[in-house]
Amino acid sequence: MSGVVGAGTGTTTAGARHRPHMQLGVIGLGRMGQIVVNRSMDAGHDVVAFDLSAEATATAAENGAEPADSVADLCDRLGGPAEGDGEEKRIWLMVPAGDAVDATLDDLEPHLSDDDVVVDGGNSRFQASVRRAEATDAAYLDCGTSGGPASATEGFSLMIGGPKWAYETMTPVFDAVATGPDGHDRMGESGAGHYVKMVHNGVEYALMQAYGEGFELLHDGRYDLDMETVARTWNNGAVIRSWLLELCEEAFAEEGSDLGDVADHVAGGSTGTWTVQEALEQEVPVPLIYGALAERFDSRNEGRFSRRLANRLRYGFGRHEVARRSDSE
């Protein structure tokens, strides 16, 4: 096994990997999947890796993982057939939420037994995770994963749902992939991990919106302020200091106080939508999260129809001048 590790994964060498604790299969080798691979190997675990992209699989192999050329091949390399005398399989999925998870589970199904463990580390909807847990022969752990690519060095925060025995079995790998033992925990039964991660993302939306509104007022307000300086000062001892605020400082340092040519367009929104839908079902008011989600959707409208109608209605009831698109360009 090669002693080379991926960029930003630490300084661990092959000498620290000679006594692996577990053998782990990783399916899905995008940025997050590669971090799972590298951090697992850094902790001494053996990793078998597969991705539909041969290039991504090759990258994992260069970093020390054993490459597989299909899901079936990965399972063969992890142990014997499900009905035979092979070792129990421990498999981590890091594929896009939705159909890709179901397709991968379909490919895995002939190779799994009830002694095996499958971890879904993506942003799956918690109801889908409950369904998959009921339909999968292996123990199914839904794992909310927070931290993004920046966690290559520090590790992820992992919110996990599913059988207790399966969680305990996977603890050595969770210790490696997370920031450490305090960076992961079992939230409860199947679906609980992705449920907690869903709400986490809703909170994230609201925090981002609050920072955005505050800096917008500072930018458009009474004083000529340097936004990077404000962010740095706030992040040293202020009540509102946080990693997101560190990222604000980084953004202003790289883009300037006016954010340069950064567009007024915010992508994403699925997990925030799920959070608001769940809040409505549970009759829990979440006005900050809802408002942040609405602002995100609003950023995608060029000349929003409702505002255009309001503009015209003001003429109807008050004969106010109608601003035309050519007037505002």
matplotlib code that plots the C-alpha trace (Angstrom):
import matplotlib.pyplot as plt

x = [0.0, 1.4, 2.5, 1.2, -1.8, -4.2, -3.6, -4.6, -5.0, -2.2, 1.4, 0.7, 2.9, 2.7, 4.5, 1.4, -0.9, 0.8, -1.8, -5.3, -8.2, -10.8, -11.3, -13.7, -15.3, -16.0, -18.3, -18.4, -15.1, -16.0, -14.4, -16.1, -15.6, -11.9, -11.7, -13.4, -10.8, -7.8, -8.8, -9.6, -6.3, -4.5, -5.9, -4.6, -7.7, -7.5, -9.8, -11.2, -12.5, -14.8, -16.4, -18.1, -15.3, -12.2, -10.2, -11.6, -10.9, -7.3, -6.9, -7.9, -5.5, -2.6, -3.3, -3.1, -6.6, -7.2, -9.1, -12.2, -13.7, -17.3, -19.6, -19.4, -15.6, -15.5, -17.6, -15.4, -12.3, -14.0, -14.7, -16.5, -20.1, -22.9, -24.1, -20.5, -17.7, -16.3, -15.7, -18.5, -18.5, -18.3, -19.3, -19.5, -21.6, -20.7, -22.9, -25.4, -28.7, -31.7, -31.7, -28.0, -28.3, -31.1, -29.1, -26.0, -28.0, -29.6, -26.1, -25.0, -28.1, -26.8, -23.6, -25.0, -26.1, -27.5, -24.0, -22.9, -23.1, -23.8, -23.3, -25.0, -22.9, -24.8, -27.6, -30.5, -34.0, -34.6, -37.8, -35.9, -33.3, -36.0, -37.3, -33.8, -33.1, -36.2, -35.5, -31.7, -30.5, -27.4, -27.6, -28.1, -26.7, -27.8, -25.0, -25.4, -22.0, -21.1, -17.9, -17.4, -14.1, -12.4, -12.7, -9.9, -7.6, -9.9, -12.4, -16.2, -19.1, -21.1, -24.8, -25.7, -28.9, -29.5, -28.9, -26.7, -24.6, -23.8, -22.8, -20.5, -19.0, -18.2, -16.8, -13.1, -13.9, -16.2, -13.3, -11.1, -13.4, -14.8, -12.8, -12.4, -14.6, -16.4, -17.1, -19.7, -22.6, -25.6, -28.7, -31.2, -33.0, -33.0, -33.5, -32.4, -29.0, -30.3, -33.1, -30.6, -28.5, -31.6, -32.3, -28.6, -28.8, -31.8, -30.0, -27.1, -29.4, -30.5, -27.0, -25.8, -28.8, -28.2, -24.5, -25.5, -28.0, -25.7, -22.8, -25.3, -26.3, -22.6, -21.8, -24.7, -24.7, -23.3, -19.6, -17.0, -16.0, -13.7, -15.7, -12.7, -11.6, -15.0, -15.2, -11.8, -12.5, -15.8, -14.2, -11.8, -13.8, -17.2, -20.4, -21.1, -17.7, -17.9, -16.4, -19.0, -17.7, -14.2, -15.4, -16.9, -13.5, -12.0, -14.6, -14.0, -10.2, -10.4, -13.3, -13.1, -15.6, -18.2, -17.7, -16.6, -18.4, -20.0, -23.5, -26.8, -27.7, -27.7, -28.0, -29.1, -32.2, -33.4, -32.5, -33.9, -37.1, -37.4, -36.7, -39.6, -41.9, -41.2, -41.7, -45.1, -46.0, -44.9, -46.5, -43.2, -42.6, -39.3, -39.6, -35.9, -35.2, -38.2, -37.2, -33.6, -35.0, -37.3, -34.4, -32.4, -35.2, -35.7, -32.1, -32.8, -35.5, -34.5, -37.3, -39.4, -43.0, -44.7, -42.6, -43.4, -47.1, -46.9, -45.1, -48.0, -50.7, -49.3, -50.1, -53.6, -54.6, -52.4, -51.3, -47.7, -45.2, -44.4, -40.7, -40.0, -37.1, -35.3, -35.6, -33.7, -31.0]
y = [0.0, 3.4, 5.8, 8.8, 10.6, 13.1, 16.8, 18.2, 14.8, 15.1, 13.8, 10.2, 7.8, 4.1, 3.3, 4.4, 2.2, -1.2, -2.4, -1.6, -1.8, -2.4, -3.1, -0.5, -0.3, 3.2, 3.8, 7.3, 9.2, 12.8, 15.4, 14.1, 10.4, 11.0, 12.5, 9.5, 7.3, 9.3, 9.9, 6.2, 5.2, 7.8, 6.0, 2.6, 1.2, -0.7, 0.8, -0.7, 2.1, 2.3, 5.1, 5.2, 7.6, 5.6, 8.8, 9.1, 5.5, 6.0, 9.0, 6.9, 4.2, 6.7, 7.7, 4.1, 2.5, -0.8, 0.0, -1.9, -1.8, -2.4, -2.7, -6.5, -6.4, -4.2, -6.7, -9.6, -7.7, -7.1, -10.8, -13.9, -14.2, -13.2, -16.7, -18.1, -17.8, -14.4, -11.5, -9.1, -6.2, -2.5, -0.2, 3.6, 5.2, 8.8, 9.1, 11.9, 11.7, 10.2, 7.7, 7.1, 5.7, 3.3, 2.2, 1.5, -0.4, -2.5, -3.4, -4.2, -6.3, -9.7, -9.4, -8.4, -10.3, -9.2, -9.2, -6.4, -2.7, 0.0, 3.7, 6.4, 9.5, 11.7, 14.2, 11.8, 12.7, 11.0, 9.3, 7.7, 6.5, 4.8, 3.1, 1.9, 0.6, -1.5, -2.8, -3.6, -6.9, -5.3, -3.0, 0.5, 3.6, 7.0, 9.4, 13.2, 14.6, 18.2, 20.1, 20.0, 19.6, 21.9, 18.9, 17.0, 18.2, 18.7, 15.9, 15.9, 16.2, 12.9, 12.5, 8.8, 6.9, 3.2, 0.0, 0.5, -2.6, -1.4, 2.1, 0.6, -1.7, 1.3, 3.5, 3.0, 4.4, 7.1, 8.2, 8.5, 10.3, 12.7, 15.2, 12.3, 10.5, 13.8, 14.5, 11.8, 10.1, 7.9, 10.2, 7.4, 4.8, 4.7, 8.1, 10.1, 10.9, 12.4, 14.1, 15.9, 16.8, 18.2, 20.6, 21.4, 22.6, 24.7, 26.4, 26.9, 28.8, 31.1, 31.8, 32.6, 34.9, 36.7, 37.3, 38.4, 41.0, 42.4, 42.9, 44.3, 47.0, 47.7, 47.9, 50.2, 52.1, 55.4, 54.6, 53.5, 50.2, 47.5, 44.3, 42.0, 44.1, 43.9, 40.1, 39.6, 41.8, 40.1, 36.7, 37.4, 37.3, 38.5, 36.7, 36.0, 34.5, 31.2, 29.2, 30.8, 34.2, 33.0, 32.2, 35.7, 37.1, 34.9, 35.9, 39.7, 39.1, 37.4, 39.3, 42.8, 44.6, 44.8, 41.1, 42.1, 40.2, 37.6, 37.1, 37.6, 34.0, 31.3, 27.7, 24.7, 24.5, 20.9, 20.3, 23.7, 22.9, 19.6, 21.4, 23.8, 21.0, 19.1, 22.1, 22.6, 19.0, 19.2, 22.7, 24.2, 27.8, 28.4, 31.9, 32.5, 29.3, 29.9, 33.5, 32.4, 29.7, 32.2, 34.7, 31.9, 31.1, 34.8, 35.2, 33.1, 35.4, 38.1, 40.6, 38.6, 38.4, 39.3, 42.5, 43.4, 43.0, 45.1, 47.8, 47.9, 47.7, 50.9, 52.6, 51.2, 52.4, 55.5, 56.4, 56.0, 56.0, 52.5, 51.6, 49.8, 47.3, 49.6, 52.4, 50.3, 48.9]
z = [0.0, -1.0, 1.7, -0.3, 1.1, -0.5, -0.2, 3.1, 4.7, 7.2, 7.3, 8.2, 6.3, 5.4, 8.7, 10.6, 8.5, 9.0, 11.6, 10.1, 12.5, 9.8, 6.2, 4.6, 1.2, 0.0, -3.0, -4.4, -4.6, -5.1, -2.9, 0.2, -0.6, -1.1, 2.4, 3.8, 2.1, 3.1, 6.7, 7.1, 5.8, 7.9, 10.9, 9.8, 8.1, 4.8, 2.1, -1.0, -3.3, -6.3, -8.3, -11.7, -12.7, -13.4, -12.8, -9.3, -8.5, -9.8, -7.5, -4.5, -5.6, -5.9, -2.3, -1.1, -1.5, -3.2, -6.4, -7.5, -11.0, -9.9, -6.9, -7.2, -7.4, -4.3, -2.4, -3.5, -2.3, 1.1, 1.8, 0.6, -0.7, 1.5, 2.1, 2.6, 5.1, 4.2, 6.5, 7.3, 4.9, 6.1, 3.2, 3.1, 0.4, -0.6, -3.6, -4.5, -2.6, -4.4, -7.2, -7.1, -3.5, -4.5, -7.6, -5.6, -3.0, -5.8, -7.0, -3.5, -2.6, -3.9, -1.9, 1.5, 4.6, 7.9, 9.4, 7.1, 7.6, 5.0, 5.8, 3.7, 4.2, 1.8, 2.3, 1.9, 3.0, 6.4, 5.2, 2.4, 4.9, 7.0, 3.8, 2.8, 6.3, 6.2, 2.7, 3.0, 4.3, 5.9, 8.9, 7.5, 9.1, 7.9, 8.5, 8.3, 7.3, 8.0, 7.4, 3.6, 1.8, 4.4, 6.8, 5.0, 7.8, 10.8, 10.2, 9.8, 12.2, 11.8, 12.9, 12.7, 12.9, 12.9, 14.9, 18.0, 17.3, 13.8, 15.1, 17.7, 15.0, 12.8, 15.7, 14.7, 11.2, 12.6, 14.9, 11.9, 9.6, 12.2, 14.2, 16.8, 19.3, 20.1, 16.5, 16.0, 17.9, 17.4, 17.3, 17.5, 15.3, 11.5, 10.0, 13.0, 11.6, 8.4, 10.4, 12.6, 9.5, 7.8, 10.7, 10.9, 7.3, 8.1, 10.9, 8.5, 6.1, 8.9, 10.1, 6.6, 6.1, 9.4, 8.5, 5.0, 6.3, 8.9, 6.4, 3.9, 6.4, 7.2, 3.4, 2.6, 5.9, 7.2, 7.3, 4.8, 6.4, 5.4, 5.7, 6.1, 9.1, 10.6, 10.2, 11.6, 14.6, 15.3, 15.0, 17.8, 21.0, 19.9, 20.8, 17.1, 16.2, 14.2, 11.4, 9.0, 10.1, 9.4, 5.9, 5.6, 6.4, 3.8, 1.2, 1.8, 1.7, -1.7, -3.3, -1.7, 0.6, -2.3, -3.2, -6.7, -9.4, -7.1, -8.4, -6.4, -6.8, -4.1, -5.2, -3.2, -1.0, -0.9, 2.8, 3.8, 2.0, 3.9, 7.2, 6.6, 5.4, 8.6, 10.7, 9.2, 9.8, 13.4, 13.8, 15.0, 13.9, 12.1, 10.7, 10.4, 8.5, 6.3, 5.6, 4.7, 2.3, 0.7, 0.2, -1.4, -3.9, -4.5, -5.5, -8.6, -10.0, -12.5, -12.3, -9.9, -11.2, -7.9, -7.6, -11.2, -10.5, -7.3, -9.4, -11.9, -9.2, -7.6, -10.8, -10.7, -7.3, -7.0, -10.5, -9.4, -12.2, -13.5, -13.5, -16.8, -17.3, -19.6, -17.0, -14.4, -16.6]

ax = plt.figure().add_subplot(projection="3d")
ax.plot(x, y, z, "-o")
ax.set_aspect("equal")
plt.show()
